[in-house]
Amino acid sequence: MRLKMLVLLFGVTAALPLQAARYAIIFGTNYTGNTADIPPLQLCEADARLMERTLRDQGQFTDARVLLGTQVTASAIQSTLAEFGRKVGGNDTVVIYFSGHGTTQYNASTKNKTENTLIMFNRPHVTDDTLNGWVKQIRSKKTVLIFDACYSGGIAGKGNQVRGAGDIPVPPGESGTIIQDGDENAFFQGKAIIGSSGHNETSIEIGGMINHGIFTYYFSQGLTPRNGDLNGDGTVTVLEAFEWSRKRVSDHARRVNHVQNPQISGNASGIFISGNITPAPIAPPQPPVIEAPLPPPSPQGGTVVIETVDTSEPQPTGEGPQGNVEIITTVLESTVAGPTTLDPKEALARNKLPNETRKVKVLLSEQEYPTTVRWLSQTELKAITGETIPLGSYTWRANSRANKVAMLQLSGVPAGIHEVELLADGYPRVKSQLGVEAGGKNQLLIVTSMAKYGTIRGKVFFRNFGTPMRNHPVWMPQVRSPNQIFKMNTTADGSFWFLNLPPASDYYIKPSILEDTPLGKKKIVVKAGQVTDVDVILTRAVGR
């Protein structure tokens, strides 16, 4: 499959010395004429040329090394990274771009039994572990790895080519396996990572007017200041380019019946990739006037950090363009909602509590803006976000009531990259980030469970990540609390959710109530305040 490993960006903070160099190292191959039976692609080399041209024109990357086609080999990548490692300084900016196939292989020595491999024009190929060792030679203060990665095959609509092929490896003798995200070997420590799609999504390229991979196409446009400069300081940071392109990639993929959601992790704040090398001074935001603000909630259970923007990222100005924001959450409306037990004393105690509407608010870059809170049913949540998240019900004074969740609509928010902080009674503080565009669609979904509880989010696939299993039963036998969702059928893209789970290390999932399907990894860890991502890979359709 094509793991289009796009960009490693090595950057600097706001005080970038003028003498700092800007390097680009770019690899791209369509595998035309290879002798290893590697399926050819169409647009990898075009993407590589586009990235080189954009970085030269928009980012002042005057020193660019480009290797295409037959030149993309393991020895070439190793020697090139070693060469630049000898000359790159701590304040230099380096872009390393790889465009081509990638695959997932079974490896019993890794924690989640898999490893990712970049496919060269000919063997040998490059594993994630090997690349991690080579990247350590680059001594830049900040490193951003951008993967336009697809892990499995399939065609997403006419005219779209998935950049990958191959089934997910399943341990010998078993009918399926579970991959728990986040428990793999840790690579690229201290570096930020951008991926063109989620860990279980494929990345596509489209011919015709685009004639590129859709992530490269939009990310390169995001490097143009008229697009990606959200806060108007004349400089485009990595976070700004990512936020601008992310929503466009997801929207375009959805229009061709594909699911592709770019991801970012680590700290990419303050890396200036295009536009002015030094950002223009901007006025600090002025605190908005809030009429009758909500009293601060009293969150419990600590702080959950999804993504944060540190102080090296240029802050939004209060005098420039503004936009409106929607923060959709899984915060339950009722203060008496949530998991219960069969203990009659607890039930009586809960019935004596008042059934009140939970207090909830959002801060953007530590400021509160005029906010309207709307409570969504499960149907309304799906209509707005496209996500089917079972919300369940709660029982109070012998009456069962459907749960609703909070959507917060904020107005007059300055354009730029914001740290988002969600505060709600009985929930941990949740921090995330959002790029706000003037007049754009600024929407963020925050999935969180109540204080002292965790969440499982997953998908069920048949053999590979290109074949999600729709309407497939998923069952969690351990979940026995009243009003607790313990069974659901997967959505159109194979998704399932279980919220507000007590922390434990022995959860397991059965992909069918009727059959005891042996899976390679049955135990799933759920931690308080965290979302555990799992993928169920089946080699046969069960319980259908």
Residue, then its C-alpha position, 0 to 999 in steps of 0.5 A: m500500500r502506499l504510505k505516502m509519507l509526506v513531510l518531516l518538518f524540522g523547524v524553529t520557534a518565534a525568534l528565528p535567526l535570519q541566518a538559519a537555513r531552510y532545507a527540503i529533502i523530497f522523495g517520490t516514486n510511482y514505481t514504474g518499471n520496478t522488478a519487485d511486482i510493486p503495484p504502480l501509482q500515478l501521482c506520487e512524483a507529481d506530488a513530490r514536485l508540487m511540494e518542492r515548488t511550493l516550499r521554494d516559492q512560499g517557504q524560501f526553501t532554497d536548498a532542496r534535494v529531490l529524488l524521484g522514481t528509481q532513485v527512491t531506495a533505502s540506501a538513498i534515504q539513509s545516506t541523504l538523511a545522514e548527509f543533512g544530519r551533518k550540516v543541519g543546525g538546531n535553528d534550521t528548518v528541514v522538510i523531508y517529503f516521501s511519497g509512495h507505497g506503505t504497508t502493515q506487517y505482522n511482527a510478533s516482537t512489537k507490542n501490538k504485533t504490527e509494524n509499518t513499512l515504507i515501500m522503496f522502488n525495489r527491495p529492501h524496504v524501510t520499517d518505521d523502526t529503521l526510519n526512526g533511527w535515521v531521523k535522529q540524526i537531524r538536530s533541529k529543535k522541532t521536528v514534524l513528521i507528516f504521513d499521507a498514509c494508507y494502510s490497505g487496499g480498495i477503491a474510493g469512487k470512480g477516478n480515485q486511487v487508494r495509495g495502498a494495497g494488502d490485508i492486515p496481518v492476522p496471527p497464524g491460526e486465528s480468525g481475527t485480531i484486535i489492534q489497540d492504538g497507542d500501545e505500539n513501540a514509541f518512535f519519533q520521540g520529541k517530534a510532532i507527527i501529521g498524518s493524511s488520514g486516521h490510523n485505520e483510514t486510507s488516503i486517496e489520490i484523484g486525477g482530473m482537475i486535482n491530479h494529486g493526492i488530496f492531502t498534498y493538494y490541500f496542504s500545499q495550498g495551505l502553505t500559501p499565506r492567502n489561505g493558511d495565514l489564519n491570524g493575519d501576521g503574514t506567516v503560515t505555521v505548521l498548525e495553521a497549514f494543517e488546520w486549513s487543509r484538514k477540514r478540506v481534505s475530510d470534506h472532499a473525501r466525503r464527497v467521493n464516498h471516502v473517509q479521510n481525516p488528517q491527524i496531528s500529534g505532538n507539538a507543532s506550535g511555532i514552526f514557521i513553514s511559509g510566508n514571512i520568516t518572522p511574523a508581523p506583530i499583532a495586537p493581543p486579543q481583547p477580552p470579549v464582553i460576556e453578559a451573565p457568564l456561567p459560574p465556573p464549573s467544578p471539573q473532577g478527575g484532572t485534565v485530559v490533553i488531546e492537543t494543545v497549542d503552546t506559547s510559541e505559536p503566534q496568538p490570534t489577534g483581537e482586531g482582525p477577522q472573526g468567526n463563529v465556532e461550534i464545539i460538539t461534545t459527549v457531555l451528558e445534559s442531566t446531572v444524575a445521568g451516567p453509569t449506575t449499579l444494581d445497588p438499591k441504596e445507590a438507586l435511592a440516593r440518586n433518586k433524592l438528587p435534583n435532576e438538573t441541567r449540567k453546567v458547561k462552557v468552553l474557553l478559547s485561548e483562555q478567553e470566554y466568548p458569547t456562547t449558546v448551549r444546545w442539547l442534542s439527541q443522538t439523532e441530532l448529534k449524528a445529523i451535525t457530525g456524521e458520527t453515530i455515538p450511542l448516548g443511552s438513557y438514564t433512570w431517575r425516580a422510576n422514569s427512563r429518559a434518553n440522554k442528550v449531549a452539549m453543543l456550544q455555539l460561540s460567536g465573535v472568535p478571532a481567527g487563528i489557532h486556539e487552544v480549546e478548553l472544555l469545562a463541565d460539572g462532573y467531567p475532567r478538563v479537556k484541552s484540544q486545539l482548533g484553527v478558526e477561519a473567518g466566515g469558515k466552518n469552524q467545528l470541533l467534536i470532543v469525545t469525553s467520558m465522565a470523571k473517573y471513566g473512560t471511552i472505547r472507540g473502534k471500527v470493525f474491518f474485513r481483512n483490511f482497512g479498506t473494507p469496513m463491516r457495516n451493521h455488524p454486531v459488537w458486544m462487550p460482555q463485561v458491561r452490565s450496569p443499568n442504562q449502560i450501552f453494551k451492544m451496538n451494530t456498527t455504522a456505515d464505516g464500521s464504527f462503534w462507541f462505548l462511553n463512560l466505562p470504569p477503568a480496567s485492563d481486562y475489557y474484551i470485545k466479541p464481534s458477534i453475540l452468537e459465535d466465540t470468535p478467537l481474536g489475537k488480542k482480547k484484553i483492552v485497557v481503558k483508562a480514566g479520562q482517555v479514549t482507547d482506539v481499537d480496530v477489529i480485523l476479521t478474516r471471516a464474517v461472523g454472526r451474519 
